Amino acid sequence: MSLAWLLRRLLLMVYTVVIVSVLVFAITQALPADAAQTLLGENASPEALAAVRTRLGLDDPVWLQFAHWVTRAATGNFGVSMRTGLPVAPEMLTALSRSLLLAAGALVVTLVIAVPLGIFAALRQGRAADTMTSIIAYLGVSLPEFVTATALALLLTDILPWLPATGYVSPLEDSGLALRHLTLPILTVSVILIAHVMRMMRSETLDVLQSDYVRAARLKGLPERTVLVHHVMRNALLPVITIVALDVGYLLGGIIVIEEIFAIPGIGRALMIAITTRDLPSIQAGAMIMAVTYAITNTLADVVYALLDRRIRYD
């Protein structure tokens, strides 16, 4: 992995974020919501509405509005929420930290369970263990999120009464209580991710086991453990890294159902509230923060991919 490739990848990430910023601004501009009307209410006088539009720069040309917005956004200033009257950036970043905490926990649980199960199923291809893991994977993919969440909440809260069914507590306030509140949401999200990652790991492990370099390693008399860890697992993990990076987008924006059921004030829930209340600054901030986080995650995945696979050379 060369420095030139890394710089090109960083430039591509910046280019992606710029394109997303244009799309986010264009979409919010196309919404039927009137920012001045939202701030002052339906009974506001035309004079008051005109004054607010002038103050907010809504009478400026669209290109000038975009220039002002993207300049402020680059410094972390996304304006003031129309719903709360508070700065948008701190609110959205706090919500993002909660979603990232949930996502990180789900990814750790997923990798710890799905990777060994996928390898185990591949090594037992066609046997009962392989069939059972395949059934578990299909169930995980097929069950809707709200069904999994409801089932786990009903079952585990009865069996383990110390697990709260809803609510959120910051780890900075009480780490033990925070972990108990996050256990059910993490398990719910992990069910779907484990199914995806386990199926991918099984498929890739089977492909790697049939490769020439694995046969050569075995013919040289290397221990099976060494073959599995240094040859099979290392190469089978590469597509899994891509899948995990793509799942970050789902974890940030697609777990709104999980956040609603378990009352977690994450970025998906905050963005949904902003859309419902037509809070344009919050919509723009939430979409941009999620896009930047997703772009950074994919760039990191590419770097890890290159570090793991020594066959890749970037000139």
Short mmCIF file of the C-alpha atoms (twelve columns), coordinates in Angstrom:
data_MODEL
# 
_entry.id   MODEL 
# 
loop_
_atom_site.group_PDB 
_atom_site.id 
_atom_site.type_symbol 
_atom_site.label_atom_id 
_atom_site.label_alt_id 
_atom_site.label_comp_id 
_atom_site.label_asym_id 
_atom_site.label_seq_id 
_atom_site.Cartn_x 
_atom_site.Cartn_y 
_atom_site.Cartn_z 
_atom_site.pdbx_PDB_model_num 
ATOM 1   C CA . MET A 1   0.000   0.000   0.000  1 
ATOM 2   C CA . SER A 2   1.686   3.177   -1.175 1 
ATOM 3   C CA . LEU A 3   1.303   6.728   0.088  1 
ATOM 4   C CA . ALA A 4   0.068   7.807   -3.350 1 
ATOM 5   C CA . TRP A 5   -2.803  5.294   -3.194 1 
ATOM 6   C CA . LEU A 6   -3.720  6.434   0.320  1 
ATOM 7   C CA . LEU A 7   -3.810  10.064  -0.789 1 
ATOM 8   C CA . ARG A 8   -5.979  9.161   -3.787 1 
ATOM 9   C CA . ARG A 9   -8.340  7.268   -1.512 1 
ATOM 10  C CA . LEU A 10  -8.604  10.249  0.841  1 
ATOM 11  C CA . LEU A 11  -9.289  12.557  -2.090 1 
ATOM 12  C CA . LEU A 12  -12.001 10.170  -3.294 1 
ATOM 13  C CA . MET A 13  -13.562 10.289  0.166  1 
ATOM 14  C CA . VAL A 14  -13.573 14.106  0.105  1 
ATOM 15  C CA . TYR A 15  -15.039 14.072  -3.404 1 
ATOM 16  C CA . THR A 16  -17.814 11.719  -2.242 1 
ATOM 17  C CA . VAL A 17  -18.656 13.961  0.708  1 
ATOM 18  C CA . VAL A 18  -18.828 17.003  -1.603 1 
ATOM 19  C CA . ILE A 19  -21.234 15.221  -3.958 1 
ATOM 20  C CA . VAL A 20  -23.369 14.142  -1.009 1 
ATOM 21  C CA . SER A 21  -23.464 17.714  0.311  1 
ATOM 22  C CA . VAL A 22  -24.806 18.931  -3.040 1 
ATOM 23  C CA . LEU A 23  -27.471 16.223  -3.076 1 
ATOM 24  C CA . VAL A 24  -28.490 16.847  0.550  1 
ATOM 25  C CA . PHE A 25  -28.826 20.592  -0.023 1 
ATOM 26  C CA . ALA A 26  -30.733 20.092  -3.283 1 
ATOM 27  C CA . ILE A 27  -33.179 17.636  -1.709 1 
ATOM 28  C CA . THR A 28  -33.867 19.843  1.301  1 
ATOM 29  C CA . GLN A 29  -34.383 22.814  -0.988 1 
ATOM 30  C CA . ALA A 30  -36.934 20.822  -2.980 1 
ATOM 31  C CA . LEU A 31  -38.978 20.005  0.121  1 
ATOM 32  C CA . PRO A 32  -42.293 21.874  0.374  1 
ATOM 33  C CA . ALA A 33  -41.438 23.157  3.858  1 
ATOM 34  C CA . ASP A 34  -41.067 26.931  4.305  1 
ATOM 35  C CA . ALA A 35  -38.377 27.620  6.895  1 
ATOM 36  C CA . ALA A 36  -39.792 31.017  7.838  1 
ATOM 37  C CA . GLN A 37  -43.307 29.621  8.134  1 
ATOM 38  C CA . THR A 38  -42.041 26.750  10.271 1 
ATOM 39  C CA . LEU A 39  -40.276 29.141  12.632 1 
ATOM 40  C CA . LEU A 40  -43.093 31.687  13.036 1 
ATOM 41  C CA . GLY A 41  -46.147 29.494  12.610 1 
ATOM 42  C CA . GLU A 42  -49.100 29.624  10.250 1 
ATOM 43  C CA . ASN A 43  -50.486 32.900  11.636 1 
ATOM 44  C CA . ALA A 44  -47.346 34.949  11.015 1 
ATOM 45  C CA . SER A 45  -47.741 38.187  9.087  1 
ATOM 46  C CA . PRO A 46  -46.182 38.621  5.633  1 
ATOM 47  C CA . GLU A 47  -43.885 41.322  7.031  1 
ATOM 48  C CA . ALA A 48  -42.555 38.999  9.743  1 
ATOM 49  C CA . LEU A 49  -42.067 36.185  7.232  1 
ATOM 50  C CA . ALA A 50  -40.189 38.507  4.891  1 
ATOM 51  C CA . ALA A 51  -37.931 39.662  7.734  1 
ATOM 52  C CA . VAL A 52  -37.094 36.094  8.737  1 
ATOM 53  C CA . ARG A 53  -36.371 35.096  5.123  1 
ATOM 54  C CA . THR A 54  -34.012 38.054  4.797  1 
ATOM 55  C CA . ARG A 55  -32.293 37.218  8.101  1 
ATOM 56  C CA . LEU A 56  -31.822 33.574  7.122  1 
ATOM 57  C CA . GLY A 57  -30.682 34.434  3.609  1 
ATOM 58  C CA . LEU A 58  -33.580 32.589  1.996  1 
ATOM 59  C CA . ASP A 59  -34.005 35.376  -0.541 1 
ATOM 60  C CA . ASP A 60  -30.462 34.888  -1.840 1 
ATOM 61  C CA . PRO A 61  -29.820 32.872  -5.015 1 
ATOM 62  C CA . VAL A 62  -29.668 29.124  -4.462 1 
ATOM 63  C CA . TRP A 63  -25.968 28.899  -5.320 1 
ATOM 64  C CA . LEU A 64  -25.172 31.584  -2.740 1 
ATOM 65  C CA . GLN A 65  -27.273 29.809  -0.096 1 
ATOM 66  C CA . PHE A 66  -25.365 26.597  -0.816 1 
ATOM 67  C CA . ALA A 67  -22.009 28.383  -0.593 1 
ATOM 68  C CA . HIS A 68  -22.911 29.860  2.792  1 
ATOM 69  C CA . TRP A 69  -24.260 26.551  4.070  1 
ATOM 70  C CA . VAL A 70  -21.327 24.394  2.965  1 
ATOM 71  C CA . THR A 71  -18.830 26.950  4.322  1 
ATOM 72  C CA . ARG A 72  -20.473 26.870  7.738  1 
ATOM 73  C CA . ALA A 73  -20.901 23.081  7.625  1 
ATOM 74  C CA . ALA A 74  -17.182 22.628  6.916  1 
ATOM 75  C CA . THR A 75  -16.489 24.282  10.281 1 
ATOM 76  C CA . GLY A 76  -19.116 22.186  12.071 1 
ATOM 77  C CA . ASN A 77  -21.783 24.902  12.145 1 
ATOM 78  C CA . PHE A 78  -25.073 23.525  10.798 1 
ATOM 79  C CA . GLY A 79  -27.196 26.333  12.138 1 
ATOM 80  C CA . VAL A 80  -29.985 26.307  14.707 1 
ATOM 81  C CA . SER A 81  -32.774 23.758  14.966 1 
ATOM 82  C CA . MET A 82  -36.202 25.087  14.007 1 
ATOM 83  C CA . ARG A 83  -37.776 22.721  16.506 1 
ATOM 84  C CA . THR A 84  -35.679 23.318  19.624 1 
ATOM 85  C CA . GLY A 85  -33.930 26.613  18.898 1 
ATOM 86  C CA . LEU A 86  -30.606 25.019  19.882 1 
ATOM 87  C CA . PRO A 87  -27.467 24.524  17.758 1 
ATOM 88  C CA . VAL A 88  -27.915 21.474  15.536 1 
ATOM 89  C CA . ALA A 89  -24.366 20.073  15.473 1 
ATOM 90  C CA . PRO A 90  -24.003 19.190  19.195 1 
ATOM 91  C CA . GLU A 91  -27.440 17.556  19.231 1 
ATOM 92  C CA . MET A 92  -26.745 15.435  16.146 1 
ATOM 93  C CA . LEU A 93  -23.226 14.498  17.230 1 
ATOM 94  C CA . THR A 94  -24.550 13.351  20.599 1 
ATOM 95  C CA . ALA A 95  -27.180 11.263  18.811 1 
ATOM 96  C CA . LEU A 96  -24.460 9.866   16.529 1 
ATOM 97  C CA . SER A 97  -22.349 8.813   19.517 1 
ATOM 98  C CA . ARG A 98  -25.291 6.768   20.842 1 
ATOM 99  C CA . SER A 99  -25.817 5.071   17.496 1 
ATOM 100 C CA . LEU A 100 -22.088 4.388   17.136 1 
ATOM 101 C CA . LEU A 101 -22.057 2.819   20.591 1 
ATOM 102 C CA . LEU A 102 -24.899 0.520   19.582 1 
ATOM 103 C CA . ALA A 103 -23.262 -0.203  16.218 1 
ATOM 104 C CA . ALA A 104 -19.845 -0.955  17.759 1 
ATOM 105 C CA . GLY A 105 -21.373 -3.348  20.266 1 
ATOM 106 C CA . ALA A 106 -23.341 -5.112  17.541 1 
ATOM 107 C CA . LEU A 107 -20.269 -5.433  15.308 1 
ATOM 108 C CA . VAL A 108 -18.159 -6.906  18.120 1 
ATOM 109 C CA . VAL A 109 -20.846 -9.474  18.967 1 
ATOM 110 C CA . THR A 110 -21.305 -10.249 15.272 1 
ATOM 111 C CA . LEU A 111 -17.629 -10.849 14.540 1 
ATOM 112 C CA . VAL A 112 -17.084 -12.902 17.696 1 
ATOM 113 C CA . ILE A 113 -20.003 -15.219 16.833 1 
ATOM 114 C CA . ALA A 114 -20.333 -15.150 13.034 1 
ATOM 115 C CA . VAL A 115 -16.697 -15.628 11.995 1 
ATOM 116 C CA . PRO A 116 -16.097 -18.839 14.018 1 
ATOM 117 C CA . LEU A 117 -19.540 -20.199 13.064 1 
ATOM 118 C CA . GLY A 118 -18.922 -19.517 9.369  1 
ATOM 119 C CA . ILE A 119 -15.561 -21.306 9.463  1 
ATOM 120 C CA . PHE A 120 -17.040 -24.162 11.489 1 
ATOM 121 C CA . ALA A 121 -19.897 -24.599 8.994  1 
ATOM 122 C CA . ALA A 122 -17.449 -24.617 6.069  1 
ATOM 123 C CA . LEU A 123 -15.276 -27.258 7.712  1 
ATOM 124 C CA . ARG A 124 -18.425 -29.374 8.325  1 
ATOM 125 C CA . GLN A 125 -19.878 -28.873 4.859  1 
ATOM 126 C CA . GLY A 126 -22.893 -31.089 4.236  1 
ATOM 127 C CA . ARG A 127 -23.088 -32.306 7.823  1 
ATOM 128 C CA . ALA A 128 -25.652 -31.591 10.526 1 
ATOM 129 C CA . ALA A 129 -23.665 -28.659 11.948 1 
ATOM 130 C CA . ASP A 130 -23.544 -27.011 8.529  1 
ATOM 131 C CA . THR A 131 -27.285 -27.488 8.083  1 
ATOM 132 C CA . MET A 132 -28.047 -25.999 11.511 1 
ATOM 133 C CA . THR A 133 -25.924 -22.913 10.929 1 
ATOM 134 C CA . SER A 134 -27.559 -22.415 7.525  1 
ATOM 135 C CA . ILE A 135 -31.023 -22.603 9.103  1 
ATOM 136 C CA . ILE A 136 -29.979 -20.068 11.751 1 
ATOM 137 C CA . ALA A 137 -28.643 -17.756 9.040  1 
ATOM 138 C CA . TYR A 138 -31.842 -17.964 6.969  1 
ATOM 139 C CA . LEU A 139 -33.970 -17.273 10.049 1 
ATOM 140 C CA . GLY A 140 -31.846 -14.261 10.931 1 
ATOM 141 C CA . VAL A 141 -32.196 -12.813 7.445  1 
ATOM 142 C CA . SER A 142 -35.918 -13.583 7.167  1 
ATOM 143 C CA . LEU A 143 -37.184 -12.249 10.495 1 
ATOM 144 C CA . PRO A 144 -38.126 -8.545  10.432 1 
ATOM 145 C CA . GLU A 145 -36.349 -6.329  12.938 1 
ATOM 146 C CA . PHE A 146 -39.468 -5.475  14.927 1 
ATOM 147 C CA . VAL A 147 -40.301 -9.190  15.295 1 
ATOM 148 C CA . THR A 148 -36.813 -10.018 16.572 1 
ATOM 149 C CA . ALA A 149 -36.818 -7.022  18.902 1 
ATOM 150 C CA . THR A 150 -40.247 -7.822  20.329 1 
ATOM 151 C CA . ALA A 151 -39.443 -11.515 20.780 1 
ATOM 152 C CA . LEU A 152 -36.157 -10.839 22.562 1 
ATOM 153 C CA . ALA A 153 -37.748 -8.178  24.763 1 
ATOM 154 C CA . LEU A 154 -40.585 -10.507 25.777 1 
ATOM 155 C CA . LEU A 155 -38.404 -13.578 26.338 1 
ATOM 156 C CA . LEU A 156 -35.251 -12.201 27.895 1 
ATOM 157 C CA . THR A 157 -36.847 -9.640  30.199 1 
ATOM 158 C CA . ASP A 158 -38.830 -12.459 31.793 1 
ATOM 159 C CA . ILE A 159 -35.853 -14.801 32.028 1 
ATOM 160 C CA . LEU A 160 -33.395 -12.035 32.945 1 
ATOM 161 C CA . PRO A 161 -35.360 -9.369  34.824 1 
ATOM 162 C CA . TRP A 162 -32.223 -7.263  35.299 1 
ATOM 163 C CA . LEU A 163 -32.313 -6.406  31.569 1 
ATOM 164 C CA . PRO A 164 -34.380 -3.226  30.992 1 
ATOM 165 C CA . ALA A 165 -36.767 -3.484  28.047 1 
ATOM 166 C CA . THR A 166 -36.409 0.175   27.011 1 
ATOM 167 C CA . GLY A 167 -34.436 3.292   27.778 1 
ATOM 168 C CA . TYR A 168 -30.905 4.603   27.397 1 
ATOM 169 C CA . VAL A 169 -28.220 5.492   29.930 1 
ATOM 170 C CA . SER A 170 -24.907 7.063   28.992 1 
ATOM 171 C CA . PRO A 171 -21.813 4.967   29.858 1 
ATOM 172 C CA . LEU A 172 -20.339 8.147   31.342 1 
ATOM 173 C CA . GLU A 173 -23.110 8.199   33.934 1 
ATOM 174 C CA . ASP A 174 -23.260 4.504   34.845 1 
ATOM 175 C CA . SER A 175 -21.344 2.011   32.709 1 
ATOM 176 C CA . GLY A 176 -23.010 -1.046  34.241 1 
ATOM 177 C CA . LEU A 177 -26.542 0.284   33.789 1 
ATOM 178 C CA . ALA A 178 -25.654 1.471   30.278 1 
ATOM 179 C CA . LEU A 179 -24.512 -2.040  29.323 1 
ATOM 180 C CA . ARG A 180 -27.745 -3.538  30.660 1 
ATOM 181 C CA . HIS A 181 -29.815 -1.068  28.634 1 
ATOM 182 C CA . LEU A 182 -27.818 -1.769  25.470 1 
ATOM 183 C CA . THR A 183 -27.808 -5.570  25.732 1 
ATOM 184 C CA . LEU A 184 -31.201 -6.184  24.098 1 
ATOM 185 C CA . PRO A 185 -30.731 -3.652  21.251 1 
ATOM 186 C CA . ILE A 186 -27.262 -5.039  20.512 1 
ATOM 187 C CA . LEU A 187 -28.552 -8.617  20.436 1 
ATOM 188 C CA . THR A 188 -31.433 -7.598  18.153 1 
ATOM 189 C CA . VAL A 189 -29.167 -5.873  15.644 1 
ATOM 190 C CA . SER A 190 -26.620 -8.681  15.872 1 
ATOM 191 C CA . VAL A 191 -29.160 -11.336 14.812 1 
ATOM 192 C CA . ILE A 192 -29.374 -9.845  11.313 1 
ATOM 193 C CA . LEU A 193 -25.668 -9.054  11.010 1 
ATOM 194 C CA . ILE A 194 -24.618 -12.507 12.233 1 
ATOM 195 C CA . ALA A 195 -26.736 -14.089 9.502  1 
ATOM 196 C CA . HIS A 196 -25.109 -11.942 6.787  1 
ATOM 197 C CA . VAL A 197 -21.529 -12.311 8.001  1 
ATOM 198 C CA . MET A 198 -21.835 -16.025 8.792  1 
ATOM 199 C CA . ARG A 199 -23.117 -16.861 5.302  1 
ATOM 200 C CA . MET A 200 -20.373 -14.785 3.702  1 
ATOM 201 C CA . MET A 201 -17.677 -16.307 5.926  1 
ATOM 202 C CA . ARG A 202 -18.844 -19.839 5.147  1 
ATOM 203 C CA . SER A 203 -18.893 -19.192 1.404  1 
ATOM 204 C CA . GLU A 204 -15.470 -17.534 1.344  1 
ATOM 205 C CA . THR A 205 -13.926 -20.187 3.571  1 
ATOM 206 C CA . LEU A 206 -15.109 -22.915 1.189  1 
ATOM 207 C CA . ASP A 207 -13.563 -21.058 -1.755 1 
ATOM 208 C CA . VAL A 208 -10.255 -20.544 0.052  1 
ATOM 209 C CA . LEU A 209 -10.096 -24.196 1.192  1 
ATOM 210 C CA . GLN A 210 -10.182 -25.242 -2.470 1 
ATOM 211 C CA . SER A 211 -7.432  -22.825 -3.530 1 
ATOM 212 C CA . ASP A 212 -4.006  -23.939 -4.705 1 
ATOM 213 C CA . TYR A 213 -2.033  -22.154 -1.980 1 
ATOM 214 C CA . VAL A 214 -3.995  -23.950 0.761  1 
ATOM 215 C CA . ARG A 215 -3.320  -27.307 -0.908 1 
ATOM 216 C CA . ALA A 216 0.361   -26.380 -1.159 1 
ATOM 217 C CA . ALA A 217 0.472   -25.397 2.518  1 
ATOM 218 C CA . ARG A 218 -1.000  -28.749 3.509  1 
ATOM 219 C CA . LEU A 219 1.366   -30.648 1.219  1 
ATOM 220 C CA . LYS A 220 4.306   -28.916 2.905  1 
ATOM 221 C CA . GLY A 221 3.138   -30.499 6.153  1 
ATOM 222 C CA . LEU A 222 2.034   -27.348 7.950  1 
ATOM 223 C CA . PRO A 223 -0.217  -27.980 10.979 1 
ATOM 224 C CA . GLU A 224 -3.922  -27.650 10.223 1 
ATOM 225 C CA . ARG A 225 -4.233  -24.846 12.780 1 
ATOM 226 C CA . THR A 226 -1.533  -22.856 10.996 1 
ATOM 227 C CA . VAL A 227 -3.210  -23.421 7.646  1 
ATOM 228 C CA . LEU A 228 -6.580  -22.270 8.982  1 
ATOM 229 C CA . VAL A 229 -5.311  -19.172 10.794 1 
ATOM 230 C CA . HIS A 230 -2.614  -17.878 8.435  1 
ATOM 231 C CA . HIS A 231 -3.957  -18.973 5.058  1 
ATOM 232 C CA . VAL A 232 -7.690  -19.670 5.215  1 
ATOM 233 C CA . MET A 233 -8.997  -17.222 7.792  1 
ATOM 234 C CA . ARG A 234 -6.806  -14.316 6.697  1 
ATOM 235 C CA . ASN A 235 -8.026  -14.488 3.095  1 
ATOM 236 C CA . ALA A 236 -11.628 -15.426 3.853  1 
ATOM 237 C CA . LEU A 237 -11.958 -12.341 6.061  1 
ATOM 238 C CA . LEU A 238 -11.324 -9.915  3.198  1 
ATOM 239 C CA . PRO A 239 -14.871 -9.899  1.739  1 
ATOM 240 C CA . VAL A 240 -16.255 -9.896  5.288  1 
ATOM 241 C CA . ILE A 241 -14.491 -6.579  5.906  1 
ATOM 242 C CA . THR A 242 -16.333 -5.124  2.912  1 
ATOM 243 C CA . ILE A 243 -19.659 -6.472  4.176  1 
ATOM 244 C CA . VAL A 244 -19.054 -5.009  7.635  1 
ATOM 245 C CA . ALA A 245 -18.171 -1.610  6.147  1 
ATOM 246 C CA . LEU A 246 -21.352 -1.619  4.072  1 
ATOM 247 C CA . ASP A 247 -23.366 -2.616  7.142  1 
ATOM 248 C CA . VAL A 248 -22.249 0.576   8.878  1 
ATOM 249 C CA . GLY A 249 -24.668 2.499   6.660  1 
ATOM 250 C CA . TYR A 250 -27.454 0.198   7.813  1 
ATOM 251 C CA . LEU A 251 -26.373 0.488   11.436 1 
ATOM 252 C CA . LEU A 252 -26.422 4.294   11.366 1 
ATOM 253 C CA . GLY A 253 -29.584 4.940   9.401  1 
ATOM 254 C CA . GLY A 254 -31.420 1.659   9.165  1 
ATOM 255 C CA . ILE A 255 -31.816 0.857   12.848 1 
ATOM 256 C CA . ILE A 256 -34.489 3.501   13.384 1 
ATOM 257 C CA . VAL A 257 -36.907 0.664   14.192 1 
ATOM 258 C CA . ILE A 258 -34.562 -0.652  16.885 1 
ATOM 259 C CA . GLU A 259 -34.047 2.824   18.302 1 
ATOM 260 C CA . GLU A 260 -37.793 3.419   18.402 1 
ATOM 261 C CA . ILE A 261 -38.640 0.096   20.046 1 
ATOM 262 C CA . PHE A 262 -35.939 0.395   22.716 1 
ATOM 263 C CA . ALA A 263 -36.220 4.209   23.077 1 
ATOM 264 C CA . ILE A 264 -32.608 4.938   22.127 1 
ATOM 265 C CA . PRO A 265 -32.120 8.585   21.046 1 
ATOM 266 C CA . GLY A 266 -29.737 7.783   18.202 1 
ATOM 267 C CA . ILE A 267 -28.996 9.498   14.891 1 
ATOM 268 C CA . GLY A 268 -31.645 7.565   12.964 1 
ATOM 269 C CA . ARG A 269 -34.371 8.491   15.421 1 
ATOM 270 C CA . ALA A 270 -33.201 12.122  15.526 1 
ATOM 271 C CA . LEU A 271 -33.256 12.331  11.734 1 
ATOM 272 C CA . MET A 272 -36.736 10.838  11.593 1 
ATOM 273 C CA . ILE A 273 -38.001 13.413  14.085 1 
ATOM 274 C CA . ALA A 274 -36.377 16.168  12.037 1 
ATOM 275 C CA . ILE A 275 -38.076 14.943  8.856  1 
ATOM 276 C CA . THR A 276 -41.450 14.678  10.608 1 
ATOM 277 C CA . THR A 277 -41.201 18.226  11.971 1 
ATOM 278 C CA . ARG A 278 -39.637 19.624  8.745  1 
ATOM 279 C CA . ASP A 279 -36.588 20.805  10.664 1 
ATOM 280 C CA . LEU A 280 -34.373 21.534  7.644  1 
ATOM 281 C CA . PRO A 281 -31.101 22.349  9.482  1 
ATOM 282 C CA . SER A 282 -31.386 19.118  11.480 1 
ATOM 283 C CA . ILE A 283 -32.159 17.121  8.334  1 
ATOM 284 C CA . GLN A 284 -29.128 18.564  6.562  1 
ATOM 285 C CA . ALA A 285 -26.854 18.033  9.566  1 
ATOM 286 C CA . GLY A 286 -28.025 14.472  10.210 1 
ATOM 287 C CA . ALA A 287 -27.652 13.435  6.576  1 
ATOM 288 C CA . MET A 288 -24.200 14.983  6.248  1 
ATOM 289 C CA . ILE A 289 -22.881 13.545  9.524  1 
ATOM 290 C CA . MET A 290 -24.063 10.073  8.520  1 
ATOM 291 C CA . ALA A 291 -22.531 10.446  5.052  1 
ATOM 292 C CA . VAL A 292 -19.153 11.552  6.441  1 
ATOM 293 C CA . THR A 293 -19.138 8.706   8.980  1 
ATOM 294 C CA . TYR A 294 -19.988 6.198   6.248  1 
ATOM 295 C CA . ALA A 295 -17.269 7.561   3.938  1 
ATOM 296 C CA . ILE A 296 -14.641 7.374   6.695  1 
ATOM 297 C CA . THR A 297 -15.661 3.818   7.562  1 
ATOM 298 C CA . ASN A 298 -15.365 2.647   3.959  1 
ATOM 299 C CA . THR A 299 -11.955 4.288   3.616  1 
ATOM 300 C CA . LEU A 300 -10.756 2.522   6.765  1 
ATOM 301 C CA . ALA A 301 -12.128 -0.761  5.386  1 
ATOM 302 C CA . ASP A 302 -10.066 -0.297  2.202  1 
ATOM 303 C CA . VAL A 303 -6.939  0.349   4.269  1 
ATOM 304 C CA . VAL A 304 -7.508  -2.754  6.417  1 
ATOM 305 C CA . TYR A 305 -8.226  -4.773  3.266  1 
ATOM 306 C CA . ALA A 306 -4.876  -3.738  1.807  1 
ATOM 307 C CA . LEU A 307 -3.011  -4.492  5.034  1 
ATOM 308 C CA . LEU A 308 -4.491  -7.987  5.319  1 
ATOM 309 C CA . ASP A 309 -3.976  -9.034  1.705  1 
ATOM 310 C CA . ARG A 310 -0.272  -8.929  0.886  1 
ATOM 311 C CA . ARG A 311 -1.006  -9.816  -2.740 1 
ATOM 312 C CA . ILE A 312 -2.480  -6.353  -3.276 1 
ATOM 313 C CA . ARG A 313 -0.030  -3.715  -4.451 1 
ATOM 314 C CA . TYR A 314 -1.058  -0.118  -5.029 1 
ATOM 315 C CA . ASP A 315 1.350   1.724   -7.311 1 
# 
